[in-house]
Amino acid sequence: MFPALEPELKQETLPDPYEDFMYHHLQYYGYYKAQRGSLPNSATHQHIWKNNPRYLLNGSFGKREDLIPDRLQKEKHLWPSCLPSTVRRQTGAMSRDSLMLSSPFVKSRQLLYDDIGKVNPHLREPRDLFALFSGSALLQAPRWPVECEVIKERIHHIEWVPPQPEYFYQPTGNEKIPEIVGEEKGTIVYQLDSVPTEDCYFTSSRVGGKRGIIKELSVSLQGPEDNTLLFESRFESGNLQKAVRVNTFEYELTLRTDLYTNKHTQWFYFRVQNTRKDVTYRFTIVNLLKPKSLYTVGMKPLMYSQLDASTHSIGWRREGNEIKYYRNTAEDGQQPLYCLTWTARFPHDRDTCFFAHFYPYTYTDLQRFLLSVANSPVKSQFCKLRTLCRSLAGNTVYLLTITNPARTPQEAAAKKAVVLTARVHPGESNGSWIMKGFLDFILSNSPDAQLLRDIFIFKVVPMLNPDGVIVGNYRCSLAGRDLNRHYKTILKESFPCIWHTRNMIKRLLEEREVLLYCDFHGHSRKNNIFLYGCNNTNREFWLHERVFPLMLSKNAPDKFSFHSCNFKVQKCKEGTGRVVMWRMGILNSYTMESTFGGSTLGNKRDTHFTTEDLKSLGYHVCDTLLDFCDPDRTKFMQCLAELKELLQQEIHKKFKELGQDMDLERSWSDISLSDVESSTSGSDSSLSDGLPVHLLNIADELNQKKTMYKKKKKALKSRKQRNKQYQRHTLMPESKLTEDAPERAGFPSTLQKPPAFFRTSENASSSMMKYEKSRLNKSQLNGRGKSTSLDPTDMTTLILTKNIDRIQKEKPGFTVSCDPKRSTNPSQEPAPSVKPSWSRNRHPGTRGSHRTAVAYPSLHVYTYP
C-alpha cells in the first residue's frame, strides 16, 4: 500500500502496542523475567507463519519447544521460583482447551486470538453479556437424566414439502380391529429396561445419559433371510417402550409414558430397520389414553425413508391405510386405554424408516437454527440471543430479543413489546414449526419485517421445555408435571423455565406496554388453527381481545378458524400462561392451538398440514400485527362491528331457545360473555395434578415465609411518617363523620372545603375502593368457568336470572375505543358504510401502500431494549 515505507519496515519492526503493555504489566508483577527481545511481536509472528506454518496450530503457536528448547528454562521464563509450588502445579494443570495458547510466554484465560493467520490478541468477551454462539462455536450437547440410555448415532431429517396435497384417510367402515395378543403369545423384539415412573423423581443429568455400555435392545437377526423389524427410539425426542411381534408382519407397540409419571401417552417417534418392500405391515399402539383423536376423522401417521431422502430428497410424508382408533378391551382395570392401528408398505428393501405422530423438531434442530442466526452478520445486529435460564437438567433455555436499534432513548422507550413462546408441551412440535415461520419472516429483509422491528420489541422463547423435548415426553417436564398449569408457581428451582419466563414478562411490563402475548401449542382432537383468549371485563375495551383472532382468520382463511376460538376463563385454567399473563395486565393474551391433522376450510379442505403450512402461519401472525396496529382504523372498526353482530346473534339464539323474544337494541351488551360462551372443555388439556410429593414440603415452607413477610410491618422511621399515619387513621374518619352527620339529619353540610391533604387522601381512598371493587367483580366474573359445559337451556336461564334487571332498565349506549393504543378519538372512526377489503394483495416480500410507522407516545421509563 505504501511502497516507500517497505524498506524501513523490513529493517526495523515496530513493537505491537498490546504486547508492549503486557510486557511491562507482567514484568512489574514479577511474572516475566525474559529479555525484551525474546517476546515476539506481531511482525515476528507473521514472519514465522509465512516461513514455517507448523508453528501455528488452531489459531495459536503450537509447540513451545520450537521457541524454547529446554523445558526447565521455559518454566524459569514463565514463573519465578518465588511462587508456591501449589500455584505452579495448578497453573501447569490448565487445560489445553483454554483460549490462551497464543503466546509461548504468557498464560491467560482472557486473551483470544483471531482465525489462523491473524495474530492480533484481544480480550475475551464477558460471559452472559454477548451472544452465546460464536463463529467457531459447537452445538451444546443435550443433557439427559442419568436413567436414560442414549445411542451415539445422530438423527437428522431433511425438510421437504409434498408436491401434491395429502388428503385425509376416508374410513370405509370395514377396517380390521386386531385382537390384542400381548407378550404372552407374542415375541418381544424391543423393550426398554427401566423407565422412571411417578414413584421416582429427577435427581441428576449428564451429556449422553446413562453411564456404561449401550445395550442392544432389539433382537439379533438369525441371517439374511430373517425379516424381523429392528426397532429403536433411544434418540432425541424418541418415544417407544416396547415392541412385540405377534405375526410375521404384525407388531404391537407400547409407548413410554412421560418420565416420572404414569400417563400422557400420545406422542410417538421411533425407527425401524430391516424392512421388506411390497409387504403390508400392521402396527398397533396399545396404550393411548385419550378417548377422542383426530385419527378417527382421517388423520394419517407420518413416515420417513432414509433411502428416499438420500436418493430422491423426499422427506416426511403421510402414510397409512386401514386406520382405526378404538378402545382397548384388554385393560388392566386401572384406567381405560385406547388403540391406534394402521397398515403401511415400505418403499425399499432393508431400508431405515421412521414413524412419528407429527413432524419432529428437536432441541438440536433449534440450536442449529439459532447458530445460523448468531453467525449471520446482518441478523445478529437486530436479534440478540441470551440465556433465559437453565432447565432442570441443565439445558439452556434461549431468549431472543428482536428489534431494530433505536436512534434515541425516547424512541426506544416508546416501543411496545410482543412476547411469543412455544413448546411448553414437548410433544406439540407443530408449535415449533409456527415459531420457525415467524422467526424466518421477522428476521428477513422484508419491508414489513423491518417495520415491525421498528415499532416493536419482540421477546421470543422458542423452546420452554427443552428437557421434555429431548427425552420424548408429550406433556410434562422432568418435574413430572404439566408446566402450563404452574405459571403461578413459587418454586423457582423446580420449575425454572416458566418461573423465569413469568419474571421476564413482569419486568418487561414495568418498562413498557406488552401489546400481545401468545403461546404456541398443538391440538390432538380438533382440526384447523385457532386461539384461546380471555374475556375482557373493561367496558372501554369491550370485545377488543377478539379483534386480533378475527383479523387472523381473514388473513389465513384456509387455515385459521375463528369459530373454533374460545375466550372463556375457566377455574382449571388459572395456572396457564394465557390466564396468568392476562391477569398481569396483558389484554391480548392467547394460546394458539394448531392441529396435528389438517384443514377443513377453503382450498385446503380435507388435507393435512405440512411444515410449510405451519410456517406460513408464522408470517400471517406478523401480517396481522401490522393490520392490528395500522393507523388507518378501518379494518379494526369493521372487525368490532362484525364481532358485535356475531355476539348479538348468539344472544338472540339463546333467548329463542328459551322461547322468549327480548329487545336488546340498547342493553344487549350488558350480558356476560362468560355466560353466553361455552366452556373450553373440548380443549386439548389436562387437569393439574398438583405438586409432586417431594416438593410439597418445600412449597409449604416458601408459602409460610411469604405469609410471614407480608404480615411483618415496616417500622416508622420518622415523625413525618407517623403524622401521615395518624392523619389517615384518626383525622380522616372524624372529618367524614362531621361531614356526613348533617346530611343524614336532613341538613346541608356545614363543611365547605376540606384541607388539601384530606381531599387527596379521600381521592386515593375512593380510587382504591373502586379498584378493589372492579378487581373483585373481575375475579368473580372470570371464576364462573367450570371444567364442564352447561346445557344451552340451563345457560339461558342463568343469563336471564343474572341480567333481567339490567335488561329492563333504560341505559345509554357507550362508545368503543377503536385504537389498540387505548385512546378514544371519535374523529378516527370511519363511516359505517365503509367496508374495507380483506383481499391479500401483498406477499411476504412486499409492503402495502398503507403501511406507515406508528407514532407511539413516549413512556416515562427511557431504557434501551
N, C-alpha and C positions, 0 to 999 in steps of 0.2 A: 504493500500500500504506500509506504514511504521509502523509496529506494535509497535516498541519501542517508538514511539512518541505519541501513542494514549493516555496513561495516562496523559501526560503533557497537551495535548490539552483539555482533559476533565477538568483538574483543572484550566487552565488559557487560556482564549480565546484571540487570537491575534487580535488587532484592525484592522479594514479594512482601508487601506491607503486612499481610496477616501473619506470615511466618516470622517476620521480624518482631511483631508484637508477641507471638507465642514464645519466641526465643528469650526475650527479656523477661517475660512473665514467669516462665519455668525456671530461669536462672535465678531470679530474685528469690523464689521459694526453695531453692536448693535441689530441685528435681532434675536438673540438667547440668552436666559438667563437661560436655563435649566442647571442642573448639568451634568457633563460629563457622569456619569454613566447612565443617563436616555436616552441617544441616543443609540439605539440598533445597534449592528454591524451585519455582515453577519452571524456569527455563531449563534447569538441570533435569527435572522430571521429563520434560518434553524431549530433551536430547536423549535420555536413556531409553525412553519409549520408542523413539524413532529408530534407534540403532539396535535395540535388543528388546523386542516386545515381551519376552518371557518375564521381564521384571514386573510387569503389570498383570495382576491376577484379580478378576472380579472387581475391577474398578479401583484397585489399590496396588501398592507394591507387594509382590508376593513373598519371596524368600528373603528374610533378613540376612541370611548367611551370605547373600550376594554382595551386601554392602559392608557388613562387619563379620569377618570370618570367625572370630573367637567368641563363643557363647558367653564366657565369663567376662570378656571385655565389653560385650554388649550390655550385660547387666550393670557393669560399673558406669557405663554411659547413661543408662536409663535410670537406675535407682542408686542413690548414695548409700554407703554402708551404715549410715546412722539410722536408717529406717528399721523398725522392728521386723523380725523375721516373719511374724504372722501377717504383717501388711504385705511383705514381699510375696508370701505364698498366695494370699488372697488375690493380689493383683496378677500374679502369674497364672492364676486359675481362670482368668477372664475367658469367656467363650470366644472361639474364633469367629462366631457369627456377629460379634459386636461390630458396630459400624465404623470404628476407628481402626482400620487396618492400613490406612493410607500412609502414615509416616512410620519409618523404621525406628524412630526415637521417642515418639510421643504417643501415649495411650490415653484415649478419652472416649467417653460414651456420648459426647455431644458433637464430635466432629463427623462430618459426612463429606464424601467425595462424589462428584458427578459421574456420568457414564464414562466408559472406557475412553481414554484419550483426553478427558477434561479433568485436570487435577487440582483445580482451584478449590480449596476446602471451604466449607460453610457450616454453620451450626445447625444441629438437629432442631426441627420444629417442636415446640412444646406439645406434650400429649393432650388429647381431648380438646384442642383448640383449632385443629385443622382437619382436613378430610381424612377419613380412615384409610382409604386406599391411595396408594401412590402408583406411579408408573410401573414400578417393579414389584408391586405387592402381589402376594399369592392369596387365593381364596382361603378363608378361615375354615378349617375342617370342622364339621358338625360334632357336637358333644352329645353322647348318648348316655342313658342310665347304665350303670355298671351291670345290670342284669341282662342287657340286650346283646345278643350276638350279631355281628355285622360282617358281611362279606367284604372283601377288599375291592371287588370289582366296582367301578364307577358306572352308573346307569345314566345314559343321556339319550334324549329323543329329539328328532328334528321336528320343526314346525311345518305344517302342511295344511292347505285348505282344499277340501274336495272340490273338484270342478263342477259337480252336479249336486243339487240339494239331496240331503239324506232324509228320506221320508220316515215317518213313524211306522212301526210294525202294525199291521192290521190283524187283530186277533180273528181267528176263524171259528173259535168255539170248540175245536177238536184237538186242542193242544194236550199232549200227554202229561199226566201228573204222576211222576215216578214215585214209587214207594221208597221210603227212606230205609235203607238197609243197615247202615252203621258199620262200625269197625268189627262187630262180632261176626258178620258174614262177609265182610269185605277185607281188603288188604290195605294197611296204612302205607302210603308211599311218601308221605311228608308229614312231619309233626315237630313243632317247637317244643323243646324240653321243658322249659318253665316260663310261665307268663305271670308277671306280678298282677295280683287281683286286689280287691278292696281290702283284703286283710293285711296288705303291705302298704308301705308309703315310700316315696322317693327319698333316697339318702345321699347319693353322690353320682357323679358322672365323669366320663373321660372320653377323649377322642378315640373312636374305634370301638367303644362299648366294652363288652366283657373281655377280661384278660384271658389269655391262653389260646390254644389252637382252635380254629373254627371247625366245627364238626360237619360232616356230610349228613344232612338230614334226609336227603332223598335216597331211594333205594338204588342199588348198584345194578346196572344193566348186565344181563347174562350173555349178551352177544349182539352182533349187528342186527339180528332179526327181532330182538326184543323191542316191542313198540310201546313200552311203558313211558308215560309222560314224566318228566323230571320237573318238579315244582320248586320255586324259590321266592321268598319275599323279604329276606333279611337285608334289605337295602333301603335307602332313604324314601320315606312315605309308603313303603310296602306294608301290606296287611294280609296275612294268611296264616292261620294257626295249624290247620291240619287238612290233608287231602287223603281220601280213601277211595281206592279203586274198587268199584262194585261190579264192573263188567269190563269187557275188553276195551271199549272206548267210552266208558261212562265213569264219572268221578263225582263224589260228594265232597263238598268243601265246607270247612268251618272257619269263620273269620275270628280273628283275635279281638277281644273287647278292648276298649280304651285302657291304657295302662293304669293300674291301681284302682280299677273299677270292675264291675261285673256286667256292664251294659254298654250301649252305644255301638252297635254293630250295623253299619250302613256302608261306609267307605271300603272298597276293596281295590287292590292293586298288587298283581303278582305276575310271575314269569313262568312260562312252560317251555321245555326243550324236548328234543327228540320227536318232533311232530311227524305226521304222515299226511301226504297230500291226498285229496279226493276221498277222504274218510270223514264221516259225520261223527263228531264227538258231542257228548252231552255233559254239561256241568250243572250242578245243583248246589247252591248255597243254602245251608240248612238252619242257620241260627240268626236270621234277621229279626229285628224287634218291632218295626213299625207296621201297624195293621194296614196302612194305605201306602201306595207307592206309585210313582209315575210309570213303572213297568206294567201296570195294569191298563194303561192307556196308550201304549205303543212305544215307550222308550226302549232303546236298544243299548246293550253294553258296548264298550269301546275295545278295539283290538289293534295291536301294533305288531308288524312283522319287520324284523331286522334285515332280512334279505331284501324285502321290498324297499326299505328305507335306503339301503346301501346301493341297490342297483337301479331303482326307479324313482327314488326321492319321494316315496309315498309314506306318509306318517300315520297318525291315529285315524281310524275310520269306524263307523258304526257297523257292527256285525252281530248277527244272531237271528235265529228262527225258532218257531215253537216256543215263544217266550211266555212264561206263566208265573204269576205271583200268587201264592196260596198259603194257607195256614198249615203248619206242620202238625200232623196228627200224632206223631211220636214224641210228645212233650214229656218233660221231666217233672211237671207239676208245679214248678216254681213260677214261671211266667210264660205267657203264650209266645211261641216262636213262629216265624214265617219263612217260607222258602222262595227262592228265585231259581228257576230252571230255564236253560236255553241250549240250543244246539249251534255248533259252529263248524266250519270247514277251513282248514289251514291252506294257504296258497302254495307252500313248498314242503318238500321232504326235509327232515332233520333241520328244521328252522328253529330260531329262538323267537318266541312271541310273548306278548304281554296282554293282559286283560285289566281293565280299570272301570270304575264307576263313572269317572269323569276325567277330562284331560288333566294329568298330573302337573303340578307346578311346585317344585321343591324349594327348600331353603338354599340349596346350591344354585338353582336357576335364578333366584333373586340376587344372590351375590354376584353372579356373572353379569347380570344386568346393571347392578349398581357400580361394578368395577368399570364397565364401559362408560357409564356416565361420569365417574370420577376422573377417568383418563381422557375425557373429551375436553379440549381447551376452551371450547365455546360453552358447552352445557355447564361445566363446573363454575362458570362465572356467576350464574344465577341459580344454581342448585347446590346447596351446601348439605353435605352428608355428615350426620352426627350419630353418636351412640345415645339412644334414649335411656337404656338400662341394659342390664344383663338378665337373661331369663333364669328360671330356677336351675337349669342345667348349666348355665354359664354361656349360652349362646347370645350373640349380640342382637338386640332389638334396635333396628335402624330408624332414624328420624330424618326426613328430608325437609328442608326449608327452601321453598321455591319462590323467588320474586326477583324482579329486576332491581338493580341498585337505584336508590333514590338520590336525587340531586341535592335535597336539603333535608334537615331533620324534620321540618314541618310536613314535607311530602311523605316521608317515611311513616310518621305517626298517624297520618290521615288514612293510611291503607287499612282496609278491613281484612279479616282473616277468614280462611276456609280450611276446615280440618277434615281430612279423609283418612280412614283406617280400613284394614282388611285382614282376613284370616285369623280372627279371634276364635273361629271354629276351624280347626286344621283340615277337616275333610271336605270343606267347601272351597275347592280350588277355583271355582268359577269367579269368586271374588278377586283372586289374584290376576285373572285374565282381564277383568274390567279395570283393575288398578293399572295393569301394564298399558292398556289402551289409553287411559288418562295420562299416564306419565309420558308415553310416546308423543302425545299431542302437546301437552303443556311444555315439554322440553324442546319442541320443534321451533323452526324459524317462521312458522305461520304468523301472519299479521294478527289473527285473532288470539293466538297464544301469547304473542308479545303484549297485546293489550291487556290480557288477563294478568300477566305478570306485572304490568304497570300499576294496576289498580288493586291487586290483592296480594296477600302473603299466604301461601299455601303451606300448611303443616301436614305432612303425609307420613303415616306409619304403615308401610306396605305389608308387614307381617307381624301381627301382635302376638302370635303364639308359635314361635319357631320350634319349641320343644315338641309340641303336638304334631307339627308338620313333619319333623324329622322322623319320629317314631311311628308315624302312620295312624295316629288317633283320628277319630271322626269329630269329636266334640270337645274334649277336655284337654287341660294342661297336665303337667306331671303332678300337680296337686290333686289330681283325680276329680276335678270339679269343672263345671262349665264356667269359663271366665266371664261370659256375657250375662251372668247372674250375680256377679260380685263386684260391680263397679263402685259400690259404696263401702268396700272393704277398708279396714284399717290395718290389715296385715300386709305391710309393705314387703316383708321378706318372703312370704308365701305366695303372693300374687303380684310380683314386681311389675309385670308388663302393664296391667291395667291401672295399678296404683300410680305409676309414673305417667301414664297417658292422661289420667284424670288430673294429676297435679300440673302437667304441662298446660293443659287447657285452662285450668284455673288461673295460672299465672298469665296466660295469654289474654284472658278476659279482663284482667286488671290493667292491661296495656291498651287494648283496643276492642272494638266490637267484633264478635265472631258471627259472620253472616250465615254460615251454613256448616253443619256437622253431618257427615254421612259415613256409615259403617257398612262395608260391602259383605254380603252373605250369599249363601246358596239355599235353594228350597227343593225338597225332595218329593213334594206332594202336589204342587201347582205348577202349571206351565206359565210361560212369559216372564217378564221382569216387572217388578212393582216395588212400591215403597210403603213402609210403615212409619207414621209420623205421630205427632202429639197434638190434640185439640188445643187451640189457643183460647184462653178464658178472658183475654184482654179485648174489650169491645172495640177499641180503637183499631186493632189489627185483626178483626174477626175474619176468618177464612183465609188469612194470608199464608198460613202454613201449607195450604193446599194448592197454592198457585204454582210453585216450582214443580211438583209432580204432574200437574195438568200440562204445563209447558213442555215437560219432558215427553209426555205421551204424544204431543203434537209434533215434536221433533223426531221421534222414533216410533211412528205409529204401527210398524210391523213387528216391534219387539216389546214395547212398554205398554202395559195395561193400567190405565187409571182406575178402572172399575175394580181391579183387584187390590187397590191401595186401601189402607185402613189407618185411622187416626185415633183410635180409642186406646186409652192408657189403662191397662189392667193392673190389678194389685200384684199379680205374679210376675209382672214385667218391670217392677220398680227398680230392680238391680241391673237392668240392661243399660248399655251405653247410651242408647237413644233417649231413654227417660231421664237418666241422671244428668246428661248434658242439657236437656230441656229444662230441668229444674234448676240448673246452674245459670240459666238465662239465655240459652240459645233457642230462639224462636223456631228456626228451620232446622230441626234435629230429626234425622231419618235413619232408618235401617233399609238398605237396598237389598231386596231379595231377587236373585237371579236363578232361574230354574236349572235343574240338571238335564231337563229334557229339551224342549224347543218352544216354538211359537204356535199359537192358534189364531194369529192376526194377519190380515192383509196378504201381501205377496209371499210371506214365509209361513203361511198356514200349514200345519201338519208336518213341519220339517224340524229337524234337530238343529240346535245352535252349534256353530263352530267357534273356535277360538277367535276368528276374525269378527264374528257377530258380537261377541262379548267385548272385544277391544274397541269396536266401533261405538259401543255404548259409552265407553270412557270419553270418546270425543263428544258425544251428544251431551254428556254432563257439562263439559266446558261450554258448548254452544248454548245450552240452556242458561248457564250462569250469565252469559252476555245478554240474553233476552231478558232475564230476570232483573238485571241492573241497567237496562237500556234507559237513557234519559227520556226517550220517547215512550210515554207510559201507555201507549195504545194497547199493546198486547197484554200488559199487566191488567188493565181495566177490563179488557174483553174477558180474560180468564176469571176475574172476580164476578162479573155479571153472569158468566156461564155457571160458576160454582153456586151462586145464589139460586139460579133457576133449577139446577140439579137437586139442591137440597130442598127447595120448596116442593118439587115433585115428590121427593121421598117422604116429606111430612104429610102431604095430601094423601099419599098412598097408605100411610099408617092410619090416618083418620078414616079413610074409606074402608079399611079392613075392620074397623070398629063399628062401621055403619053410621058415622056422623060426618057432616059436611061443615067445616069450620071456615070462617072468613079470616084468612091470615095475611091480608094485604098489608096491615100496618105493624103487627106484632108477631109475625111468624118466626122472626129471628130470635125471639126470646126462648124458644125451646132448646133444651140442652142437646148439643150434638152427641154427647156420650150416650144419651138415651135413644137417639134415632139410629145410631150406627151399631151394627152387630159387633160382637167381640172378635178378637183375632184367634179364636180357639182353633181355627184351621191353620194357624201358622206352624212353621217347622220348628217347634220349640220344645224345651224340656224344663220341667219344674226344678227349682233349686233343691239340691239335696242337703243344704246347709254345709257347715264346715266339717272336714274330716275329724275324727276323734282326737287325733294327736294335735290338732290346732285349737280345740275348744278352750283349753286352759289358757293358752296364750291370748286368745281373743277376750276372754273374761278379764284377765289381768289388765289388758290395754283399755278396756271399757271402764274398769274401776278407776284407773289412773286418769282417764279423760273426765270422768264424773267428778273426781276429787279436784281436778284442776279447774273445772267450771265453777264449783262451789266456793273455791278459795277466792276471797275478795282482796283486791289490792288495797294496801293501807293508804290513807290520805296523807299526802306528803306536805301540804302547805295549808295556810289559813284560807287562801283563796278557794281551794278545793272544798274545804269544809263549809265555807259560806255558800257555795253553789249547791252543795248537797242539802244544806239547811233550807235554802230558799225553795228547792224543788220539792222537798218532802213536807215542809211545815207551812211556809207562807203561801204557797200555791193553793193547797186545799182550802185555807182560810179565806183567801180572796175569792175563790169560786163560790164558797158558801155565802159570803157577803153579797156577791153579785146576783146569785140565783134566788136568795130568800125573798126579796121584794117582789120578784116576778111571780114566784109561786103564790104569794099572798094577794096577787091581783094588782100590784102597783108597779110602775115602771122602775127600772134600775136607777139607783142614785149615783152609780159609778159611771163616770163619763169615759175615761180612757185609762186603762191600766198602764203601769210603768212599762218601759220598753222591754226590760228583761222578762216581765211577766208575759207580755204579749208573745215574745219569742218562744218562751217555754211552752205556752199554750199551743202555738202553732206546731211546734215539734211534737208535743204530746198528741195533738189531733192527727198529725200525719202518721205517727207511729200506730195509732189505733186503726186508721184506715188501712195501713199496710198489713197489720195483723189480721184485720177482718177479711181483706182480699186474699191474703195468703191462706186463711182458714177455708174460705169459700173454694179456692183453687184446689186445695188438698181434698176437700170433701167431694168436689166435682170429679176430680181425677181418680178418686178412690172408689168410684162406683163400679168400675170394671171388674168383672169376675172371670174366672177361667172358663166358664161355660156360658154359651149363648142363651138368650131368652127367647121364648116363643113370641112371634110377632103380635099376637093378641095381648099377651101379658105386657109386652113392651109398650103398646099403645096405651093400655090402661095406666101404666106407670107414668107415661108422658102426660096424660090428662090430669092425673092426680097431682102432679108436681107443678103444672103450669096453667091450670084452668083459670086461676085468679088473675094471673098476669095477662092471659089472652083476652079476657073480658074487659080489661082496662084500656082506655084510650091512651096511646103513648106515641109521642112524636118520633119520627124516624131519626136515623143518625147517619152521618157521613162517614164512609170508609176511606181511610187513607190509601192512596194509590201508590205511594212511594215506598219502596222497601227500606229506604233510609229513615222511615218513620217520621216523615214530615207531611203536613197537611196543607195543600195549596190547591184550592178549587180551580184556579186558572189552568192547572196542568191536566185536568180531566178532559178527555176528548168528548166530542159529541156522541150521544148514544147511538146514532145511526152509523158510526164508523165501524166497520168490520174488517180488521186487518187480515191479510192473507198469511197463512202459516206454511205456504209452499217454501221448500228449502231451495233457494236459488244459488247458494254458495256451498263450497266444499271445503274440507279441512285446510286447504292451502290458500284460501282467499278470504278477504274481509268484506263484509257487507257495507254498503254505502252509508248505512245509518249508524255504523259503529263510531262512537266518539268516547274519549276518556271521560269518566265520571268525576266531576269536581267535588270531592268529599270534603266536608268541613274538618278543620284541624282539631285534633283531640287535645286534652290537657297534658297528656304524657307524651313527650317527644323522645322517642328512642329509635335507634336503628334496628331494622329487622334482624 
